[in-house]
Amino acid sequence: MEVQWVLVCHGCLTLLIIVSFLCGNWPIFQNTPIQRIHHFITVGVYDYFLRFVMFAFGNRGRDAVLSVEYHCCDRPNPVLQVIYLAIIGVTYYIVVKSSFIYVPGYYLSEVHRYTSFLAVGVGVLLFLLTSFSDPGTVKAENFSQYMSAYPYDNILYKEKECPTCKIPKPARSKHCSICDRCVARFDHHCGWMNNCIGEKNNRYFLAFLLWHFLLCLYGAAVLGLILAGRLKELKVIYILTVYYEIDYSFSSLAPHVIQWLVGSYNTQILLMVFLAVVSLLLAGFFGYHAHLCMRNMTTNETFKWQDYKNWKRKLNEARASTAALKARISGMTGERKPPRSKWKAFFQRSPLEDVEVVVEDNIYDRGLFGNLYEIAFPLSSRSSFLGGKSD
């Protein structure tokens, strides 16, 4: 029973940390412990660390930490790429050393020894493609083609020049401060890839997310089948019910089976839980980006639209408040009217409730199939784009 409670507490704590880290900024969690945990994980820990370094080593120690932060977070560097390769390499090595002795097994054939290696190899290949492919760099030679491919909507994007590159800035592009280049259809800069995600390599990035979700799910399922096969091969259920006279029911057998699994196959259980949690995170991340692609939107544009809608909403509210104030002033200076009932005043609609709702007018949305086709075959790879001539 103690082992069960330890696993339950560990699972709840892990779930709390994951939810707080990923969703702590959501409005629903405002002024809640989840928001405070999110702030502590994302900002507080680093702030306390800087204070400790300042206290222990003074300004020179703090400057050294800030210098490392600058080179790791604000400049291209392969640190996260190396970490990714280490994670996938070490995880696969541990799986091979600890679990391949049970393959083939009761539920698994020997083919999984080879399919697992192939699956990891494809994942690494997609990682390399995303990391080292051109995201769609906008240059003096091709900016006119990108400007014709992505017209200005005069809402989020208006005609302007990139102050760094000194060339006209096509719509949907952005100058990445880390890579120091303008990227067409800019989505975000991915530290894991040490590369921007843009018009040309978004397809590889989506394939990377989907494949790694399936890879982690496959690994967790294989480990689960290994454990289930060991239960069958060693006749654990039969021994518990016949020799130890435990009732043949889930509630009676589960604690003893879990205790036996944790004691005998703790490595496989930890790996299975790790892969299952990572697969859930990747599923959510892939779902978010797939949703954006189906609407022909980018992560960068979601923030731009949010800022625009907030500004437009405040502007409309200010106009409505001004109109209501003018009407009230004109009513006070005009003919005197009998006082209104308090009940009518209470249930009367506020002028702010009649504010016009701001909607997204995404001119780049070409419909579901058109949007997916644009991701699979970027505009810059088509003959109509390549055949054009720059001004």
TORVODREN-398513 format. One record per residue (C-alpha): x, y, z. Coordinates in steps of 0.25 Angstrom, whole numbers, plus 5000, padded with zeros to 4 digits. Example, Ala and Ser with C-alpha at 12.3 -4.5 7.8 and 13.67 -1.06 7.14 Angstrom:
BEGIN
504949825031/505549965029/
//
This chain:
BEGIN
500050005000/501250105003/501750074989/500350114983/500350244991/501750284987/501350254972/500050334973/500750454980/501850454970/500850454958/500050564964/501250654967/501750624953/500450664947/500350794955/501750834951/501450804936/500050874936/500650994944/501851014934/500950994922/499651064926/499951154937/499851284929/498351244925/497351344930/496551234937/497751214946/497951354950/498251384965/498351234967/499451144973/499651094958/499951234954/500951254965/501651114962/501751154948/502351294952/503351224961/503751114950/503951214939/504451344946/504651324961/505651204961/506551284952/506351414960/506751344973/507951284966/508451414961/508251474975/509051364981/510151374971/510151524974/510251504989/511351394988/512151454976/511751594975/511651674962/512651584954/511951454957/510551524953/511251574940/511751434937/510351374938/509751484929/510851464919/510551314919/509051344918/509351434906/510151334898/509151224901/507851294899/508051414891/509051364881/509051234872/509751114880/509650964879/509350944894/507950894893/508250814880/509350734888/508350714900/507250664890/508250564884/508750524898/507250504903/506850414891/508150344891/508250314906/506750274906/506850174895/508150124901/507450094914/506250034907/507149944899/508049894911/506849874921/505749824912/506249764899/506549634907/505049614908/504849634893/504349544887/503349524898/501849474900/501249594893/502449644885/503149584873/504649604870/504349704859/504249814870/505749814872/505849864857/504649954856/505050024869/506450064863/505750104850/504750194857/505850264865/506650284853/505550344846/505250444858/506750484857/506650504842/505450594844/506250674855/507450694846/506550734834/505850844843/507150884849/507950904837/506950944826/506751084822/505451144828/505251234817/506251344818/505751474812/506951544804/507051654794/507051554783/505651494786/504851594795/504051644783/503551494781/503151484795/502451624795/501651574783/501351434790/500951494803/500151634800/500051734812/498751724819/498851864825/498451814839/499651734844/500551764832/500751894825/501851934816/503151964823/504651944822/505451844832/506351944840/507451834841/507451774827/507151904820/506151834810/504651844809/503951754819/502951654812/501651624820/501751504830/503251524831/504051554843/505451594846/505951484856/506851554867/507551424870/507851384856/508051524851/507251504838/505851524832/505051394831/503851384822/502451334829/503251344842/502651254853/503651254864/505151224867/505251084873/506451064882/506350914881/506650924866/507551044868/506851104856/505651184852/504351114848/503851184835/503251164822/504151064817/504350974829/503050974836/502650844829/503950774835/503650834849/502150784848/502650644844/503650644855/502650674866/501650564860/502750464858/503350484872/501950474878/501650344871/503150294875/502850324890/501550264889/502150134882/503250124893/502250134905/501350034898/502449934896/502949944910/501549924915/501449804906/502749754912/502249764926/500949694922/501649584916/502549564928/501249554936/500749444927/502149364926/502349364941/500949334944/500849444955/499349444955/499249294956/500249294968/499549404975/498149344974/498549194976/499749194986/499449324993/497949314993/497649454988/496349484982/496249484967/495849624966/496449754961/496349824974/497049714982/498149674971/498549814967/499349854979/500149724979/500349734964/500849874965/501749844977/502349724969/502549814956/503149924964/504149834971/504549754959/504349844947/504549984953/505450034941/504349994931/503250064939/504050194940/504350194925/502850164922/502350274930/503450374925/503050334910/501550344913/501750484919/502650534908/501650474897/500450554904/501350684903/501650664889/500250634885/499750764891/500950844884/500650774871/499150794872/499350944875/500250964862/499350874854/498150964857/498951084853/499351024840/497950984837/497551134838/498851184831/499351254844/500651254851/501051264865/501551404863/500251444857/499451394868/500151494878/500051604867/498551584866/498351574881/499051714882/498251764871/496951714877/497251774891/497651904885/496351914876/495451864888/496051974897/495852074885/494352034883/494152034898/494652174899/493752224888/492552164894/492852224907/493052364901/491752344893/491052304906/491652424914/491252524903/489852464903/489752484918/490252624918/489252664907/488152604915/488552684927/488552814920/487252784912/485852764917/485752714931/485152564931/484552494943/485552404951/485652264946/485352144954/486552084961/486051944956/486151994942/487452054944/487951924950/487551844938/487951944927/489051894918/490351964919/490852044907/492051954907/491251834905/490951884891/492351904887/492651844873/493351704874/494751704868/494951584859/496151534851/496151564837/497151464832/497351494817/498351374816/497351274820/497151184807/496251084813/496650954820/497250884808/497951004802/498551034815/499150894817/499650894802/500351024805/501050954817/501450834809/501850904797/502351044801/502151164792/503651184790/503851044785/502851054773/503151084759/502351214759/503151274770/504551224765/504251274751/503951414756/505051524755/505351614766/505251764764/
//
